[in-house]
């Protein structure tokens, strides 16, 4: 039962972050924005390195959908210590979404 609930929660979370219907001109604009400033997110243990996302917000969400952290990215490359319990989480920076595992 718990596993089924987690799967349903994760599916609902993915649907919430999925983009809605976008026109062709908006897709072209989004492609240009991605080419100008590619955002990269890398994780090592409890440390997250976010590059190319100055002015964006890093969100850390649990698989149950609870928002744990919201951090403003102030520099072109910024390290963030998460200090959260072990487990799987979703990181979102702008339009970039990553699933991570903290060990």
Buried (B, 14 or more C-beta within 10 A) or exposed (E): EEEEEEEEBBEEBEEEEEEEEEEEEEEEEEEEEBEEBEBEBEBEEEEBEBBBBBEBEBBBBBBEEEEBBEBEBEEEEBEBEBEEEEEEBBBBBBEBBBEBEBE
